[in-house]
């Protein structure tokens, strides 16, 4: 039954269709009279695009623009071509060759149709972002180029990704325009436009330096914006550097020292063969992927398909003269030639002059380069050349970026082949590079040479990327790479001191200072009569560190040293023992209780709960304070006959633990103040705290019962493993 009804309906429809006249059918499906003509016919009808129409035909785009599609055309009018012919020295449009015609037409064509009000909006993957765009992708791309590379002709294509190449992407060029909406959203002004185009007028809608004389001309297959200038495709940053001899030194650093390679591409070769019928191989010009961007990549980051609408690259390039001076005085201060300079130096230098976003002139110094440094250029006096190119802003400069890497204490190691091991460790994610290269913070660096590090057992296997360490006194096989690295890192960190006021510019006297910085404080080191000591240099077989020379940098001083600032590998109890063994020692009474306690190992010097590698402050009451503690029955009086009862043992152990601050090193420098945990816990297992008060030249401790113990300067600040040992004039209690 259902099939009969279906067939009846089909039959009825066919009868109805046959009864309709052909004219009615054609009228229904005819092109609406109100629909505007396609782009080609629209240009033709308006009468002032005669030259452009000739070039459209010559470029083979008449059929494309005369039918379907979805384009925006930034169309130069006939007046624009009159000026263009004069500039090019030709008489009329017929003198324009086919290649130039294709460049003009394709570069004037933007994919998709955009009214003026839409051009300032960015087409993100999640929707329109209002007033966040100033560029659009065009139909033009460079394609294959033949060049002589190392004396050999090669067919080259530019990379279309930063550090790479993706087959099928033509690396289309972008065109840049300026709108009031975008400028307002980004707090820009006509001054930013005129910085690039000093002789042009900003109108609120410009394509490069041309004016849009009429916007939003609607066509069946897109939108036309009439402009008063012919725009040829702009070159890339890569191409501009190649064209300008005044920047040849920068280009040499960029291209001749391992940051560029030419890599054969089968995909590109196949395309070339099919397109030209020629048999040459095609190489892709690839830039180092660790550069901020590839100067020949038109695609911006390509983290989203259209991200090139909203941003571009910026490059600030010093002129040859100032760059040569920098090379001679900075880069080659300790190297004989550029050929032996490590590749990372070239990479860092180039990255110091690259910014992965648009640097607008009015906001220049607020931008950061690829090394995360602010740009150190005065855009009113240091910039001698400003160009908008197809993939970026180019600024020629009469100075070099004063990068942290080349003017800090870090530089002393970084630019000297005698200190490659220290440099390698600083660069490998340790955080030391970022810390001591900050030219806004002053440091003192004590720098050991490769020769000294190797003498002391350290090495680096560059083939396997492994650190090695063999104790020269013991020999044998190497420690693991992780242990060797950690050991050297701690030693180097002992040689980094935050010195905002140049505190270590004179080492002829004596003193103590904390290494590291405020965010990551290190251990303490001492100096006396131009000799340096870390805890490991004060052990019985330790030797001090001497100074062999120094170099002042913008953020401090580097001392070259003849030994390592070693950390101690002995337990802190052994240091207390040696202090107690000195003639007439004020540490003796405390140590008598310590050595007879249940928490001390007399062989190793280990105090129970105290571990190597953890920070401590030892507060040691002097002999008089211990006697007072005995008289107050805080300590038993039978220590010399050894502790007898369990109560006595617990009393002494608790007393000792109450005088050990955990996870904090306090000295008389004002850097450590507040309440800090001790090793002692109360009967309920709760932590016992001690208040530390420290100012330069003073150090005091207070227990919870308001008893104060003041340090005795002449016998305090004794170095031990991640610890300081202080002698004080009173004892601290944890109970009444």
C-alpha positions as CSV (number, residue, x, y, z in Angstrom):
1,X,0.0,0.0,0.0
2,X,2.8,2.4,0.9
3,X,4.7,1.7,-2.3
4,X,1.4,2.5,-4.3
5,X,1.1,5.9,-2.6
6,X,4.8,6.7,-3.2
7,X,4.5,5.9,-6.9
8,X,1.3,8.0,-7.2
9,X,3.0,11.0,-5.6
10,X,6.0,10.7,-8.0
11,X,3.6,10.5,-11.0
12,X,1.7,13.5,-9.8
13,X,4.9,15.5,-9.4
14,X,6.1,14.6,-12.9
15,X,2.7,15.7,-14.4
16,X,2.9,18.9,-12.5
17,X,6.5,19.5,-13.7
18,X,5.6,18.8,-17.3
19,X,2.7,21.3,-17.1
20,X,5.1,24.1,-16.1
21,X,6.5,26.2,-18.8
22,X,10.2,26.3,-19.5
23,X,10.2,30.1,-19.0
24,X,8.8,29.8,-15.5
25,X,11.5,27.3,-14.6
26,X,14.2,29.5,-16.0
27,X,12.8,32.5,-14.2
28,X,12.9,30.7,-10.9
29,X,16.5,29.6,-11.2
30,X,17.8,32.7,-13.0
31,X,20.5,35.0,-11.6
32,X,18.8,37.7,-9.5
33,X,18.8,41.1,-11.1
34,X,19.9,42.7,-7.8
35,X,23.1,40.5,-7.6
36,X,26.2,42.6,-8.3
37,X,28.5,41.5,-11.1
38,X,31.7,39.5,-10.4
39,X,34.9,41.3,-9.6
40,X,36.2,41.4,-13.1
41,X,32.9,42.8,-14.6
42,X,32.5,45.2,-11.6
43,X,36.0,46.7,-12.3
44,X,35.2,46.9,-16.0
45,X,31.9,48.7,-15.3
46,X,33.4,51.3,-13.0
47,X,35.7,52.5,-15.8
48,X,38.8,53.5,-13.8
49,X,40.5,50.2,-13.6
50,X,41.5,49.8,-17.3
51,X,45.2,49.1,-16.5
52,X,44.4,46.6,-13.8
53,X,42.0,44.7,-16.2
54,X,44.8,44.4,-18.7
55,X,47.1,42.9,-16.1
56,X,44.3,40.5,-14.9
57,X,44.0,39.1,-18.4
58,X,47.8,38.9,-18.8
59,X,48.1,37.1,-15.4
60,X,45.4,34.6,-16.4
61,X,42.9,35.7,-13.8
62,X,40.1,37.0,-16.0
63,X,38.2,33.8,-15.8
64,X,38.8,33.3,-12.1
65,X,37.6,36.8,-11.2
66,X,34.9,36.8,-13.7
67,X,33.0,33.9,-12.2
68,X,32.7,32.3,-8.8
69,X,35.0,32.5,-5.9
70,X,35.3,34.5,-2.7
71,X,38.0,37.2,-2.8
72,X,38.9,40.6,-1.4
73,X,40.7,42.6,-4.1
74,X,42.8,45.6,-3.1
75,X,42.5,47.1,-6.5
76,X,44.8,49.9,-7.7
77,X,43.0,52.4,-9.9
78,X,44.3,54.0,-13.2
79,X,45.8,57.0,-11.4
80,X,47.9,54.5,-9.3
81,X,49.2,52.9,-12.5
82,X,50.1,56.3,-14.0
83,X,52.4,56.8,-11.0
84,X,53.6,53.2,-11.2
85,X,54.6,53.6,-14.9
86,X,56.6,56.7,-14.1
87,X,58.4,55.0,-11.2
88,X,59.2,51.9,-13.3
89,X,60.3,54.0,-16.3
90,X,57.8,52.4,-18.7
91,X,55.3,54.1,-21.0
92,X,52.1,52.1,-20.5
93,X,50.5,48.9,-19.3
94,X,51.6,46.9,-22.4
95,X,55.2,47.2,-21.3
96,X,54.4,45.3,-18.1
97,X,55.6,41.7,-18.5
98,X,53.6,38.7,-17.5
99,X,55.6,37.9,-14.4
100,X,55.1,41.4,-13.0
101,X,51.5,41.3,-14.0
102,X,51.0,38.1,-12.0
103,X,52.8,39.7,-9.0
104,X,50.6,42.7,-9.0
105,X,47.3,40.8,-9.4
106,X,48.0,38.0,-7.0
107,X,49.4,40.3,-4.3
108,X,46.2,42.4,-4.6
109,X,44.0,39.3,-4.0
110,X,43.2,38.3,-0.5
111,X,41.6,35.0,0.3
112,X,37.9,35.4,1.4
113,X,35.8,38.4,1.1
114,X,36.1,41.1,3.8
115,X,34.4,44.4,4.2
116,X,36.4,47.2,5.8
117,X,34.8,46.7,9.2
118,X,35.9,43.0,9.1
119,X,39.5,43.5,8.2
120,X,40.4,44.6,11.7
121,X,39.0,41.4,13.1
122,X,41.0,38.2,13.5
123,X,39.6,34.9,12.3
124,X,40.6,32.6,15.1
125,X,39.8,29.0,15.4
126,X,37.2,29.7,18.0
127,X,35.6,32.7,16.3
128,X,36.2,36.3,15.4
129,X,38.4,38.3,17.7
130,X,37.4,41.9,17.3
131,X,40.0,44.6,16.3
132,X,42.9,42.2,16.5
133,X,44.1,42.0,12.9
134,X,46.2,44.1,10.5
135,X,47.2,41.6,7.9
136,X,45.7,39.1,5.4
137,X,47.1,36.2,3.4
138,X,47.3,36.9,-0.4
139,X,47.3,34.7,-3.4
140,X,51.0,35.4,-4.1
141,X,54.0,33.3,-3.2
142,X,57.6,33.3,-4.3
143,X,57.9,29.6,-5.1
144,X,61.2,28.3,-6.5
145,X,64.3,30.5,-6.8
146,X,67.6,29.6,-8.3
147,X,70.7,30.8,-6.4
148,X,74.4,30.1,-6.1
149,X,75.2,28.4,-2.8
150,X,78.8,27.7,-2.0
151,X,79.7,28.2,-5.7
152,X,77.0,25.8,-6.9
153,X,73.6,26.7,-8.6
154,X,70.7,25.4,-6.6
155,X,66.9,25.6,-6.8
156,X,65.7,26.8,-3.4
157,X,62.5,27.1,-1.6
158,X,62.0,29.0,1.7
159,X,60.9,27.2,4.8
160,X,57.2,27.6,5.6
161,X,57.5,26.7,9.2
162,X,59.9,28.0,11.8
163,X,62.8,25.6,11.6
164,X,61.0,23.3,9.2
165,X,59.0,22.7,6.0
166,X,55.5,21.3,5.4
167,X,54.8,20.0,1.9
168,X,51.8,21.5,0.2
169,X,52.0,24.9,1.9
170,X,53.0,27.5,-0.7
171,X,54.3,30.0,1.9
172,X,51.9,32.7,0.7
173,X,52.8,36.3,1.4
174,X,50.7,38.6,3.6
175,X,49.7,42.1,3.0
176,X,49.6,44.7,5.7
177,X,46.9,47.4,6.2
178,X,46.1,50.0,8.9
179,X,42.7,50.7,10.3
180,X,41.4,53.1,13.0
181,X,39.7,50.2,14.8
182,X,42.9,48.2,15.2
183,X,45.0,51.3,16.1
184,X,42.5,52.2,18.8
185,X,42.4,48.7,20.2
186,X,46.2,48.6,20.4
187,X,46.7,52.2,21.6
188,X,48.6,53.1,18.4
189,X,48.4,56.3,16.5
190,X,49.3,57.9,13.1
191,X,52.8,58.3,14.5
192,X,53.3,54.5,14.3
193,X,52.2,54.6,10.6
194,X,54.4,57.6,9.8
195,X,57.4,56.0,11.4
196,X,57.4,53.5,8.5
197,X,55.9,55.9,5.9
198,X,57.1,59.5,6.8
199,X,55.8,60.9,3.5
200,X,52.4,59.3,3.5
201,X,49.1,60.4,5.1
202,X,47.4,58.1,7.5
203,X,43.7,58.1,6.7
204,X,42.2,55.5,9.0
205,X,42.3,52.8,6.2
206,X,45.6,52.4,4.4
207,X,47.1,49.5,2.6
208,X,50.8,49.9,3.3
209,X,51.3,53.6,2.5
210,X,48.5,53.8,-0.1
211,X,45.1,55.2,0.6
212,X,41.9,53.3,0.2
213,X,39.9,55.8,-1.9
214,X,36.7,53.7,-1.9
215,X,35.9,50.8,0.3
216,X,33.4,48.0,0.2
217,X,32.6,47.7,-3.5
218,X,30.5,44.6,-3.5
219,X,30.8,42.0,-6.2
220,X,29.2,38.7,-6.8
221,X,32.4,36.8,-5.8
222,X,33.9,39.2,-3.2
223,X,34.7,42.7,-2.1
224,X,36.8,45.4,-3.8
225,X,38.7,48.1,-2.0
226,X,40.0,50.7,-4.4
227,X,43.6,51.9,-3.6
228,X,45.7,54.7,-5.1
229,X,49.0,52.9,-5.4
230,X,50.2,49.7,-7.1
231,X,51.8,47.4,-4.5
232,X,54.4,44.8,-5.6
233,X,54.9,41.9,-3.3
234,X,57.2,42.8,-0.4
235,X,60.3,40.8,0.4
236,X,60.8,38.7,3.5
237,X,63.2,39.6,6.3
238,X,65.5,37.0,4.8
239,X,65.3,38.6,1.4
240,X,65.7,42.1,2.7
241,X,68.9,41.2,4.5
242,X,70.3,39.7,1.3
243,X,69.5,42.9,-0.6
244,X,71.1,45.4,1.8
245,X,74.9,45.4,2.0
246,X,74.8,47.6,5.1
247,X,73.6,44.6,7.1
248,X,76.0,42.0,5.5
249,X,77.8,41.4,8.8
250,X,74.7,40.4,10.6
251,X,73.7,38.2,7.7
252,X,77.1,36.6,7.8
253,X,76.6,35.7,11.5
254,X,73.1,34.4,10.7
255,X,74.0,32.3,7.7
256,X,77.6,31.3,7.8
257,X,78.1,29.6,11.1
258,X,75.7,26.7,11.2
259,X,72.3,28.4,11.7
260,X,71.3,27.8,8.1
261,X,71.3,24.6,6.1
262,X,70.0,23.5,2.7
263,X,68.1,20.3,2.9
264,X,66.9,18.2,-0.1
265,X,63.1,17.8,-0.3
266,X,61.7,15.1,-2.5
267,X,58.2,16.6,-2.2
268,X,59.4,20.0,-3.4
269,X,61.4,18.4,-6.1
270,X,58.4,16.5,-7.4
271,X,56.4,19.7,-7.5
272,X,59.2,21.5,-9.3
273,X,59.5,18.8,-11.9
274,X,55.7,18.8,-12.5
275,X,55.5,22.5,-12.7
276,X,58.6,23.3,-14.8
277,X,59.4,20.1,-16.6
278,X,63.0,20.5,-15.3
279,X,65.1,17.9,-13.6
280,X,66.8,19.9,-10.9
281,X,66.6,18.9,-7.2
282,X,65.1,21.3,-4.8
283,X,66.6,22.2,-1.4
284,X,64.7,23.9,1.4
285,X,66.5,26.7,3.1
286,X,66.1,25.9,6.8
287,X,67.0,28.0,9.8
288,X,68.0,26.7,13.1
289,X,64.9,25.6,15.0
290,X,66.2,27.2,18.2
291,X,66.1,30.6,16.6
292,X,63.0,32.6,17.6
293,X,61.7,32.3,14.0
294,X,62.8,31.6,10.5
295,X,63.3,34.9,8.6
296,X,62.0,33.3,5.3
297,X,58.8,31.8,6.8
298,X,55.7,33.8,5.7
299,X,53.4,31.8,7.9
300,X,54.1,33.3,11.3
301,X,53.8,30.7,14.1
302,X,51.1,28.6,12.5
303,X,49.8,27.6,15.9
304,X,46.5,28.5,14.4
305,X,45.8,28.6,10.7
306,X,45.3,32.4,10.5
307,X,47.5,33.6,13.3
308,X,49.4,35.6,10.7
309,X,46.5,37.9,10.5
310,X,47.1,39.2,14.0
311,X,50.9,39.3,14.3
312,X,54.3,39.1,12.6
313,X,58.0,39.0,13.5
314,X,60.3,41.9,14.3
315,X,64.0,42.0,13.7
316,X,66.4,44.8,14.9
317,X,69.6,44.6,12.9
318,X,72.8,46.6,13.6
319,X,74.7,48.2,10.8
320,X,78.1,46.7,9.8
321,X,80.2,49.3,11.5
322,X,78.8,49.0,15.0
323,X,78.5,45.2,14.6
324,X,82.2,44.8,13.6
325,X,83.2,46.8,16.7
326,X,81.1,44.5,18.8
327,X,82.6,41.4,17.2
328,X,86.2,42.7,17.7
329,X,85.7,44.0,21.3
330,X,83.2,41.5,22.7
331,X,82.8,38.3,20.8
332,X,86.5,37.9,19.9
333,X,88.0,39.2,23.2
334,X,89.1,35.6,24.0
335,X,88.7,33.8,20.7
336,X,91.0,34.1,17.7
337,X,88.3,34.1,15.1
338,X,84.6,33.6,14.5
339,X,85.2,30.2,13.1
340,X,86.0,28.7,16.5
341,X,83.2,30.5,18.3
342,X,80.7,28.0,19.7
343,X,77.4,27.9,17.7
344,X,75.3,28.8,20.7
345,X,76.9,32.2,20.8
346,X,75.8,33.0,17.3
347,X,72.3,31.7,18.1
348,X,72.1,33.8,21.2
349,X,73.3,36.9,19.4
350,X,70.7,36.5,16.7
351,X,67.9,35.8,19.1
352,X,68.9,38.9,21.1
353,X,67.8,40.8,18.0
354,X,64.6,38.9,17.2
355,X,61.1,39.5,18.6
356,X,58.3,37.0,18.0
357,X,55.7,39.6,17.7
358,X,55.0,43.0,16.1
359,X,57.2,45.7,17.7
360,X,55.3,48.9,17.0
361,X,57.6,52.0,17.2
362,X,55.7,53.7,20.0
363,X,56.0,50.6,22.1
364,X,59.5,49.5,21.2
365,X,61.3,49.2,24.6
366,X,58.3,47.5,26.2
367,X,58.8,44.5,24.0
368,X,61.1,41.5,24.9
369,X,63.4,39.7,22.6
370,X,63.8,36.0,22.2
371,X,66.1,35.9,25.3
372,X,63.3,37.5,27.3
373,X,65.2,40.8,27.7
374,X,63.6,44.1,27.1
375,X,64.7,45.9,23.9
376,X,67.4,48.3,24.7
377,X,67.0,50.7,21.8
378,X,65.8,54.3,21.7
379,X,63.4,54.2,18.8
380,X,63.9,58.0,18.4
381,X,67.6,57.9,17.9
382,X,68.9,54.4,17.5
383,X,66.8,53.2,14.5
384,X,68.1,54.3,11.1
385,X,65.9,52.1,8.9
386,X,62.3,51.0,9.4
387,X,60.5,48.8,6.9
388,X,57.3,46.8,6.9
389,X,58.1,43.6,5.0
390,X,55.9,40.6,4.0
391,X,56.6,38.6,7.2
392,X,57.8,41.2,9.7
393,X,58.9,44.6,10.8
394,X,62.6,45.3,10.0
395,X,64.5,47.9,12.0
396,X,68.1,48.8,11.1
397,X,70.0,50.1,14.1
398,X,73.2,52.1,14.8
399,X,73.8,50.0,17.9
400,X,73.8,46.4,19.1
401,X,71.3,45.1,21.6
402,X,73.1,45.3,24.9
403,X,72.2,41.7,25.8
404,X,72.6,40.3,29.3
405,X,74.7,37.5,27.9
406,X,77.4,39.8,26.6
407,X,77.7,42.3,29.4
408,X,77.3,40.3,32.7
409,X,79.5,38.2,34.9
410,X,78.1,35.3,33.0
411,X,80.0,36.7,30.0
412,X,83.3,36.0,31.6
413,X,82.7,32.2,31.2
414,X,80.4,32.3,28.2
415,X,82.9,34.1,25.9
416,X,86.1,32.4,27.0
417,X,87.2,29.0,25.8
418,X,89.0,28.4,29.1
419,X,85.6,28.1,30.9
420,X,83.5,25.9,28.7
421,X,82.6,23.4,31.5
422,X,81.2,26.1,33.7
423,X,79.4,27.6,30.8
424,X,77.9,24.2,29.8
425,X,76.6,23.6,33.3
426,X,75.2,27.1,33.5
427,X,73.4,26.6,30.2
428,X,71.9,23.2,30.7
429,X,68.8,24.2,32.7
430,X,70.5,24.8,36.0
431,X,69.1,28.3,36.1
432,X,72.6,29.8,36.7
433,X,72.7,31.4,33.3
434,X,69.4,33.3,33.8
435,X,70.4,34.3,37.3
436,X,73.9,35.7,36.8
437,X,73.3,37.2,33.4
438,X,70.6,39.5,34.7
439,X,72.4,42.9,34.3
440,X,69.9,44.5,36.7
441,X,71.2,42.5,39.6
442,X,74.8,42.7,40.8
443,X,76.8,39.5,41.5
444,X,80.3,38.4,42.3
445,X,81.4,35.3,40.5
446,X,84.3,33.1,41.5
447,X,85.1,31.2,38.3
448,X,87.3,28.0,38.0
449,X,88.8,27.1,34.7
450,X,88.3,23.9,32.7
451,X,91.9,22.9,33.6
452,X,91.2,23.2,37.3
453,X,88.0,21.3,37.1
454,X,89.6,18.5,35.2
455,X,92.5,18.5,37.7
456,X,89.9,18.1,40.5
457,X,88.3,15.1,38.7
458,X,85.5,16.6,36.7
459,X,84.9,16.0,33.0
460,X,82.3,16.0,30.3
461,X,81.8,13.4,27.5
462,X,80.3,15.5,24.7
463,X,79.7,12.4,22.6
464,X,77.4,10.8,25.2
465,X,76.4,14.1,26.8
466,X,77.5,12.8,30.2
467,X,79.2,14.5,33.2
468,X,82.0,12.5,34.9
469,X,83.7,12.8,38.2
470,X,86.5,10.7,39.7
471,X,87.9,11.7,43.1
472,X,91.5,12.4,42.4
473,X,92.6,11.2,45.8
474,X,90.8,7.8,45.4
475,X,90.6,7.1,41.7
476,X,88.4,4.3,40.4
477,X,85.4,4.6,38.2
478,X,83.3,7.7,37.6
479,X,80.3,8.7,39.5
480,X,77.1,8.7,37.6
481,X,76.4,11.7,35.3
482,X,73.7,13.0,37.6
483,X,75.9,12.8,40.7
484,X,78.8,14.4,38.9
485,X,76.6,17.2,37.6
486,X,75.0,17.8,41.0
487,X,78.4,17.9,42.7
488,X,79.8,20.4,40.2
489,X,76.6,22.5,40.3
490,X,76.9,22.8,44.1
491,X,80.6,23.9,43.8
492,X,79.8,26.5,41.1
493,X,76.9,27.8,43.2
494,X,79.3,28.3,46.1
495,X,81.0,30.8,43.8
496,X,78.0,32.9,43.0
497,X,77.3,35.8,45.5
498,X,74.6,38.5,45.4
499,X,76.6,41.7,46.0
500,X,74.3,44.7,45.4
501,X,76.9,47.1,46.8
502,X,80.1,45.5,45.5
503,X,80.7,43.9,48.9
504,X,83.5,41.7,47.6
505,X,85.4,44.2,45.5
506,X,88.1,44.1,48.2
507,X,89.1,40.8,49.6
508,X,92.1,42.0,51.6
509,X,90.3,42.0,54.9
510,X,88.0,39.2,56.2
511,X,84.4,38.4,56.3
512,X,81.6,35.9,55.6
513,X,78.9,36.1,53.0
514,X,76.0,34.0,51.8
515,X,76.2,32.6,48.2
516,X,73.3,32.3,45.8
517,X,70.5,34.9,45.6
518,X,67.5,35.9,47.6
519,X,65.2,33.4,45.9
520,X,67.6,30.5,46.2
521,X,70.0,31.1,49.0
522,X,73.1,29.0,49.1
523,X,75.8,28.2,51.6
524,X,78.2,30.6,53.3
525,X,81.8,31.3,52.3
526,X,84.5,33.3,54.0
527,X,87.4,35.4,52.8
528,X,90.6,36.5,54.5
529,X,93.7,38.2,53.1
530,X,92.6,37.5,49.5
531,X,91.9,33.9,50.2
532,X,88.5,32.2,50.1
533,X,87.0,29.4,52.1
534,X,83.9,27.3,51.7
535,X,83.2,24.6,54.3
536,X,85.2,22.0,52.4
537,X,88.2,24.2,52.2
538,X,88.3,24.3,56.1
539,X,88.4,20.6,56.7
540,X,91.8,19.3,57.9
541,X,93.1,18.4,54.4
542,X,91.4,21.4,52.7
543,X,93.2,24.2,50.9
544,X,92.1,27.8,50.4
545,X,91.1,29.4,47.1
546,X,93.4,32.0,45.7
547,X,92.6,34.8,43.2
548,X,94.5,34.9,39.9
549,X,92.7,37.9,38.4
550,X,89.4,39.6,37.9
551,X,87.2,41.2,35.3
552,X,84.5,43.8,35.9
553,X,81.2,43.5,34.0
554,X,78.1,45.6,34.0
555,X,76.5,43.6,36.8
556,X,79.4,42.9,39.0
557,X,82.9,41.3,39.2
558,X,84.3,38.0,38.1
559,X,87.2,36.6,40.0
560,X,89.4,33.9,38.4
561,X,90.4,31.3,41.0
562,X,93.0,28.6,41.4
563,X,90.9,26.2,43.4
564,X,87.4,25.1,43.9
565,X,85.1,26.4,46.7
566,X,84.4,22.9,48.0
567,X,81.5,21.9,50.1
568,X,82.2,19.7,53.2
569,X,81.5,16.0,53.1
570,X,82.1,15.5,56.8
571,X,79.3,15.5,59.5
572,X,78.8,18.7,61.4
573,X,79.7,17.0,64.7
574,X,83.3,16.6,63.6
575,X,83.6,20.4,63.1
576,X,82.1,21.0,66.6
577,X,84.7,18.4,67.9
578,X,87.6,20.3,66.4
579,X,86.3,23.6,67.8
580,X,86.1,22.0,71.2
581,X,89.7,20.7,70.9
582,X,91.2,24.2,70.5
583,X,93.1,25.6,73.5
584,X,90.8,27.1,76.1
585,X,87.8,26.3,73.9
586,X,84.5,27.8,74.8
587,X,82.9,24.9,72.9
588,X,84.3,22.2,75.2
589,X,81.5,22.0,77.8
590,X,78.8,21.6,75.1
591,X,80.8,19.0,73.3
592,X,81.3,17.0,76.5
593,X,77.6,16.6,76.7
594,X,77.3,16.0,72.9
595,X,79.9,13.2,72.8
596,X,78.4,11.4,75.8
597,X,74.9,11.7,74.5
598,X,72.9,8.9,72.8
599,X,72.4,10.9,69.6
600,X,76.1,11.3,68.7
601,X,78.4,8.9,66.8
602,X,82.0,9.6,67.9
603,X,83.4,7.9,64.8
604,X,81.5,9.7,62.0
605,X,80.5,12.8,64.0
606,X,76.9,12.3,63.0
607,X,74.3,13.8,65.2
608,X,71.0,11.8,65.1
609,X,68.6,13.5,62.7
610,X,71.3,15.8,61.2
611,X,72.0,14.9,57.6
612,X,74.5,16.0,55.0
613,X,73.0,18.3,52.4
614,X,70.4,19.8,54.7
615,X,70.7,23.4,56.1
616,X,71.2,23.9,59.8
617,X,72.2,26.6,62.3
618,X,74.0,25.3,65.4
619,X,73.5,27.4,68.5
620,X,76.3,26.3,70.9
621,X,76.1,27.7,74.5
622,X,79.6,28.7,75.8
623,X,81.1,27.1,78.9
624,X,79.5,29.5,81.3
625,X,76.1,29.0,79.8
626,X,76.5,25.3,80.1
627,X,77.4,25.7,83.8
628,X,74.3,27.8,84.2
629,X,72.2,25.2,82.6
630,X,73.6,22.6,85.0
631,X,72.9,24.8,88.0
632,X,69.4,25.3,86.8
633,X,69.1,21.5,86.5
634,X,68.4,21.9,82.7
635,X,71.4,19.6,82.3
636,X,72.6,16.8,84.6
637,X,75.9,17.4,86.3
638,X,77.3,13.9,85.8
639,X,78.4,14.2,82.2
640,X,82.0,13.4,82.9
641,X,81.0,10.1,84.5
642,X,78.8,9.4,81.5
643,X,75.1,9.7,81.6
644,X,73.5,7.0,83.8
645,X,69.7,7.2,83.8
646,X,67.3,7.3,80.9
647,X,66.0,10.6,82.2
648,X,69.5,12.1,82.0
649,X,70.0,10.8,78.5
650,X,66.7,12.3,77.3
651,X,67.4,15.5,79.0
652,X,70.8,15.9,77.2
653,X,69.4,14.8,73.9
654,X,66.5,17.3,74.2
655,X,68.9,20.1,75.2
656,X,71.1,19.5,72.1
657,X,68.2,19.3,69.7
658,X,66.8,22.5,71.1
659,X,70.0,24.3,69.9
660,X,69.8,23.1,66.3
661,X,67.7,25.1,63.8
662,X,66.5,23.0,60.9
663,X,66.4,24.0,57.2
664,X,67.7,27.5,57.8
665,X,71.2,29.0,58.0
666,X,71.3,32.2,60.1
667,X,74.2,34.6,60.3
668,X,74.9,38.2,61.4
669,X,74.0,39.7,58.0
670,X,70.3,40.5,58.5
671,X,69.2,38.0,55.8
672,X,67.5,35.5,58.2
673,X,65.0,36.7,60.7
674,X,61.8,35.1,62.2
675,X,60.7,32.0,64.0
676,X,62.3,28.7,62.8
677,X,61.9,25.1,63.7
678,X,64.4,23.3,65.9
679,X,65.2,19.6,66.1
680,X,63.4,19.5,69.4
681,X,59.8,18.4,69.8
682,X,57.6,18.7,72.9
683,X,56.0,15.8,74.8
684,X,53.1,16.0,72.3
685,X,55.3,15.7,69.3
686,X,54.8,19.4,68.4
687,X,57.7,21.4,66.9
688,X,59.7,23.7,69.1
689,X,60.6,27.0,67.5
690,X,63.3,29.6,68.1
691,X,63.1,33.3,67.2
692,X,66.1,34.6,65.2
693,X,66.9,38.3,65.1
694,X,69.7,39.3,62.7
695,X,71.0,42.7,61.6
696,X,74.4,43.4,60.1
697,X,76.9,42.7,62.9
698,X,74.4,41.2,65.3
699,X,72.7,37.8,65.8
700,X,70.5,36.7,68.7
701,X,68.2,33.8,69.5
702,X,65.2,33.7,71.8
703,X,63.2,30.7,73.1
704,X,59.5,30.6,73.8
705,X,60.2,31.5,77.4
706,X,61.8,34.8,76.3
707,X,65.3,33.7,77.2
708,X,67.9,35.4,74.9
709,X,71.1,34.0,73.7
710,X,73.5,36.4,71.8
711,X,76.2,35.3,69.5
712,X,79.9,35.9,70.3
713,X,81.2,37.3,67.1
714,X,84.9,36.3,67.4
715,X,84.0,32.6,67.8
716,X,80.9,32.3,65.6
717,X,80.2,31.9,61.9
718,X,82.1,28.6,61.7
719,X,81.5,26.8,58.4
720,X,80.2,23.2,58.2
721,X,78.2,21.3,55.5
722,X,75.3,23.7,54.6
723,X,75.6,24.9,58.2
724,X,76.9,27.7,60.4
725,X,78.0,27.0,64.0
726,X,77.7,29.9,66.5
727,X,78.9,30.3,70.0
728,X,76.3,32.1,72.2
729,X,76.3,33.5,75.8
730,X,73.2,31.7,77.1
731,X,71.3,28.5,76.6
732,X,67.8,28.1,75.2
733,X,65.2,26.1,77.0
734,X,62.1,24.2,75.9
735,X,60.6,23.8,79.4
736,X,60.4,25.7,82.6
